Amino acid sequence: MGENRVTITYCTQCRWLLRAAWYAQELLTTFHRELAEVALRPATGGVFVVDVDGEPLWDRSTHGGFPEITALKRAVRDKVAPDKPLGHSEGASA
């Protein structure tokens, strides 16, 4: 089992729980051996941040919008398992 922790901080006022949960499901499915956990952290004020071990990978306020799942998986992979192939996601443009 991996040691890395992903945290998805999402805005409850914006009702982004389902989006956050979907990202969590996708990351847990892809990185079930590399991640120790994926945590969902409720917040307010339009926040949506995905971080690995406290380091932001995606911040809606600076990146704008939400990441494509393939881009998010590549960013997580580059951090937790750089040699892991992502299959069909590898060739997709983000």
C-alpha positions in Angstrom: 0.0 0.0 0.0 1.3 3.5 -0.9 2.2 6.2 1.6 0.8 9.1 -0.4 -2.3 11.1 0.6 -4.5 13.0 -1.9 -6.8 15.7 -0.5 -9.6 17.2 -2.5 -10.9 20.4 -1.0 -14.2 21.4 -2.5 -16.8 24.1 -2.0 -20.0 23.0 -0.3 -21.8 26.2 -1.2 -21.1 25.4 -4.9 -22.3 21.8 -4.5 -19.1 20.3 -5.8 -19.2 17.2 -3.6 -20.2 14.9 -6.5 -17.4 16.2 -8.7 -14.9 15.8 -5.8 -16.2 12.2 -5.1 -15.9 11.3 -8.7 -12.3 12.5 -8.9 -11.6 10.5 -5.7 -13.1 7.4 -7.2 -11.1 7.7 -10.4 -7.8 8.3 -8.5 -8.5 5.4 -6.1 -9.2 3.1 -9.0 -6.1 4.1 -10.9 -3.7 4.4 -8.0 -5.0 1.8 -5.5 -1.5 0.5 -4.8 0.2 3.9 -4.7 -2.2 5.9 -2.5 -2.8 5.4 1.2 -6.0 7.5 1.0 -8.0 10.1 -0.8 -9.7 12.6 1.6 -12.5 14.9 0.8 -12.3 18.2 2.7 -15.4 20.4 2.7 -14.8 24.2 2.4 -16.6 27.3 1.2 -15.8 30.3 -1.0 -15.6 28.6 -4.4 -12.5 26.6 -3.5 -11.5 23.4 -5.4 -8.0 22.2 -4.7 -6.4 18.8 -5.3 -3.1 18.2 -3.5 -0.8 15.3 -2.9 0.9 15.2 0.5 0.1 18.9 1.0 1.5 20.1 -2.3 -1.2 21.6 -4.6 -1.5 19.9 -8.0 -4.6 21.7 -9.1 -6.1 24.9 -7.7 -9.3 26.2 -9.4 -8.4 29.8 -8.4 -5.0 29.7 -10.3 -5.6 27.1 -13.0 -9.2 28.1 -13.8 -12.1 25.6 -14.0 -11.6 21.9 -13.3 -9.0 19.5 -14.5 -9.7 16.9 -17.2 -9.5 13.6 -15.4 -6.6 12.5 -17.7 -4.6 15.6 -16.8 -5.3 15.1 -13.1 -4.2 11.4 -13.3 -1.0 12.3 -15.1 -0.2 15.0 -12.4 -0.9 12.5 -9.6 1.1 9.8 -11.4 4.1 12.1 -11.9 4.1 12.7 -8.2 3.4 9.2 -6.7 4.4 6.7 -9.4 6.4 8.3 -12.3 7.0 5.0 -14.0 3.4 3.8 -13.9 1.7 3.6 -17.4 -1.8 5.1 -17.6 -2.9 3.1 -20.6 -5.4 4.9 -22.8 -5.1 8.1 -20.7 -1.5 8.4 -21.7 -2.2 9.4 -25.3 -5.2 11.6 -24.6 -4.7 15.3 -24.8 -5.7 17.4 -21.8 
